[in-house]
């Protein structure tokens, strides 16, 4: 599949197509992600489903090698620590011994995964003996192979688990965290699928009964993706101070991005890129926001207002500027950057028409100056027109893809590419006003 022309590929810009089949209300959707993609239509027809699918699928494959190793480590930690109770009657056992053993396995996990079973068992035993040498004990022979067989067997089960199984587990976590077990609710459909076609390769997820049934992939090197849902994600995070249950979800990602810096030991090139990106958003945002988001000591998010020189609780900040503030912070922390994907549900919500233009302009500038690809859902003809005009004004009209949701059968929808006939979007969305 030839997705990119030579110029795009040479510039290393994102060139990706997402294909959905039988996901919730969506019968079929084909979305090109080569610049700024707009999905238009009325409420409750599956627009958000498309963004959720992109988020869950791309994240499943993004940095998957690291995620897989992390899952192996989590399993090892759980198994090793559970044996604390098993050893509890032994006066010589130290909890620190188990931690030392785990850390040795974790440090050498890549080489252990590549070993044959027989060699790996010997290495696992050797690492336990190495951890044991740090402790003064009267009788170390109590830790015989026979005594430790249950522990070794459990550890070996983890190492024998195929990487594909771990990736499927990761994907299921994203499906659950994003759709809350409501991705296959069309009663007449047994299997759903999400396909990612890009210059990196083709990746396919098949889903049945709200879980991944099968997963095939040729690449695990997909770009970063950030999803801003229709509800204000900052308010949701603030209402849940302990932040539990947010893993593998848009909320969990945003919380991590707010708390951390992308690369605290950045190179000169990385630092220069971030500074350039900050200037890009600062120029257009200075008329909208004059302050910054900050994590307080108790874990809540607050807004430092530079005009008033005070800190403001987030619930007292105008709803319309929260996404502006969030985008600014994501750029400053280095997470929204070149070749990133930004997914936004109805960005026009709570915005004055003048700020429709501001939001449209920042999306256009982030693509033009930073290479950030956006996929936007909207039912506002004003915001969609603003995007169309801004893309033309900045010379990237050919980087816009426009889609209109169409009902194929009762409560089941498809996307129609109307890039060359965008008037059909405005005819559909203006119709309620004409009926007045």
GUDODREN-250383 format. One record per residue (C-alpha): x, y, z. Coordinates in steps of 0.02 Angstrom, whole numbers, plus 50000, padded with zeros to 5 digits. Example, Ala and Ser with C-alpha at 12.3 -4.5 7.8 and 13.67 -1.06 7.14 Angstrom:
BEGIN
506154977550390506844994750357
END
This chain:
BEGIN
500005000050000500785016349942500275028750076501575042250057502335051749915504225052849909504275070649977503305066150134504335050650163505965060050139505405072850270504955058650389503195065150414501805053950475500925044550337499605032950405497905025750365496695018750494495345006350442493945001350560492654987650536491174984050649491784994450796490264999150902489135009250784490435010150647490194997950503491735004350413492875019450422494435023650322495405038650387496995045750310498145053650438499355063950334499025081450401497405087450479495905075850465494155081850507492715069950545491055079150535489295074150580487895075150707487985068750887487945050350936488445043050768490165035950809491375050350784492155047850956492255029150923493465032550781494625042950890494565030151031495005016350908496485026150841497085029751018496935011651078497695003650922499165015450896499585014751082499554995751079500994995650956501895011551013503525007451104502894989651119504604981851146504824992251303503034989051359503254970351336504844970351441503954980551574502544967751581503794953451600504584963151743502894966351826502494947851819504184943151891504004955652032502274949152076502854930952078504454933952175503594944952303502184932352327503494919952388503814931152537502374922152624503044905352567504704909052651503934917652802504344903752924506184904452882507124915353004508504919052878507404926152744507534944652714506324954052605507824963052536508464946352470506924944452361507104962252298508944959552258508504943652164507154952552065508314966952021509624955051952508314946451843507614963151788509314970051742509694954851634507944951551568508374953851383509744940851383508694928951489507254929851365508434925151223509134909651312508634891551290507634884851437509014874151510510294888051508509044900451576508604889651726510454888751770510604907651754509084910551864509844899451998511504908551981510664925452006509814919252164511484913052232512254929852187510894939052283511154927152429513004931152445512574948452513511854941052673512704934052827511804917852870512204902952978511564890352852511364895752672511074877752619509274879752674509014888152506509254872052410508654869552232507294858152300506674871752417506664884652276505904873852138504154881652155504904898952135506014893951988504544885451900503454900951914504844912051849505144900351703503284901151659503474919951638504994918451526504134905251419502644916651388502684922051204502924940551169501344940251062500344935251216501074949951312500664961951170498884955351164498764958451352499384976251326498114979051187496704972351296497184984751432497024999051307495364992451240494664991151416495405007751473494695016851321493035008151286492605000951457492114984151380490894991851255491754989851088490734975051019488964979951064488184977850892487234961550918487324955950737489224957150725490404944150797492124951450758492794969250744494464975050676495634989850681497004990950551498505002750548499365004650380500935015350380502685016450310503225006350463502144991550413500394984750435499664980850607497974972550634496924969850790495384958650786494164960250931492784948850993491764949951153492644966351197494374958051198495734955551070495494938950983497034940150874498414952450839499654953050696501024965750670502504969950560503074984950660502994991350837503715008550802502175019450792502115038050839501565045651003499695048751012498765060351131496865059851147495815074151217494025067751241492425078151235492345079151425493675090151501495045077951544495875089851669494285090751774494135071851775495925069751836495655082951971494095074252035495105058352063496545063852175497245046452202497265043852012496945025252025496205015551880496895027451749498225016051674498115012651488496875026751464496875044751397496735051051575498225040851632499275047251487498845065451519499225063651705500925056351663501285070151536500855083751663501945076051799503475072751693504635079951563504855069751403506755068851415507555077451565509275073651491508855080251319510185083251187510495100351112509435095550962507985089551070508075104951180508115116451028506615107650952505595109751112506055128151124505535130750943503885121650975503555132551128503775148151021502545141150894501135139151020501615154351125501375166150979499585161050945499085157451127499665173751206497975181751168497045167251249498045161451401499335169851508499855156851634500295138551659499625122351728500525114951876500385099251983500155104052166500915094452311499295084952342499225079052160497875090752097498095102051946498075120851971498255135851857499555149451892498775165351821500165177451771498965192151749498285190851926499895183652000498905170352093498605151652086496835146952036495925130652070495545122151905493665122251932493745141251933494615142051763493535145451611493105128951524493515136151354495365138851389495755122151473496205113251311497285128151262498195126851429498395108151410499125109351235500335122651296500915111451439501085096151327502215106051211503255113251356503515095951432504075089051264502675076451235501785085551093503135086350961503675081750785502765066650714501545065950859499685062850837498385073850924496595067250932495275079850987493425077251016492395092850975493725106151014492425119750983491505115251145491345130351261492275141551138491745158751076491775159450884493325170650893494225156650985493645144150853494845153450740496225152950871496045134250898495995130850712497555141550687498555132650822498155115550747498725121850576500315129550647500725113950747500665103850587501565116650480502955120650605503025105150715502395090850607500985086650730499585077150641497825080550706496205070850691494715081350745492885077250774491655091550754489825095550728490165114150713490135120950534490995136750599492485127250670492645116150518492605131450404493915139650515495065124750491494775124450304495165143150288496695142350402497435127850304497215137950144497945153750223499505144450280499755135350116499335117650174497605115650100498165099250020498555092250193496725092550246495615077050239493745079250268492525065350313490645065350337489755052150439488355043450343487025031450407487185015050311485815006050405484835010050563486065016150696487565009950596488745022050509490165023750384491355037850340491295046250171492825055550108492175072650054493855081650041493445087549865491625091649906491665099350079490045108750045489125092750087489735094850267489015112250281487375107150199487185093450329487665103650481486715119450430485105109850397484365112550574484555131450551483715130650382482255121350460481985135950578
END
